[in-house]
Structures are given as structure tokens and as C-alpha cells.
């Protein structure tokens, strides 16, 4: 009987400690990118390292995908960090055909870019990644929301 009582007390103490831990400490999930509602939507995949990004540290973006209409000279990849009120950094625009390991014209995309995530960013912001053709038409676009 005494052992059962000790077990119940330990169980209740453990449950109360777990409930006392703030939820936001567990809310550090990987970012999910969703397609934008603009442009011809060829899906692209974005992975981040670290995921989620840490304020004040470098974040490496790896963007991959297949653009069926083709990637020709002049095509660009743009990475922007924004919140509801403003753009936090000038868009990091990468000429896809000038990137290492890319020969244009091509239909496959695989680019890695490292960006410093400013320590002064707010706790919640969004990352927008867009692929445009040589005429600046949107070929693909994804958005990911970050809450620190």
C-alpha cells in the first residue's frame, strides 16, 4: 500500500512539473514553406540550417526544384526577410546561371546561400523565396513563417 502511495505521489509531481513548463519552449519547430498565390507555380523545396534560424547567426538556405519551363540566363533567385510592416533586409538576389555548378539553360535548380539573420529582427517574421525568369516573371514562390 505504501509503495502505491509513493508511486501516485511521484506521478502527480511529475505531471505538475510538465504542465508548469511554458509551451513556447517547445515551439521551436522546423519551418514549413508554402506556395505563394502568385506566378506560375513550379514547386521548390527549401531547407534551412539551422532550422529554425537563430537571430544574430548565419543561416544557410538550400533551394531545390524543377522548373519545367526552363531556367535561362537572367533568371534570379530572391530571398527576403519581412514582417507585416517592412522588409528587414534588401532582397538577396542571386543570378541562378552565374551560380557555381549551374549550366543554363536547365530545368533543375539547386542553390545554396548563407545569410546573416540580424539580431534586431522581431520574434515573428517571414521568409519569402522567389524564382523569376529573365523577364522578371515569377516562376515559383514560397513563404515560411518564423516565430521565435
Buried (B, 14 or more C-beta within 10 A) or exposed (E): EEEEEEEEEEEEEEEEEEEEEEEEEEEEEEBEBEBBEEBBBBEBEBBBEEBBBEBEEEBBBEBEBBBEEEBBEBBBBBBBBBBEEEEBBEBBEBEBBEBEEBEBEBEEBBBBBEBEBEEEBEEEBBBBBBBBBEEEEBBBBBBBBBEB
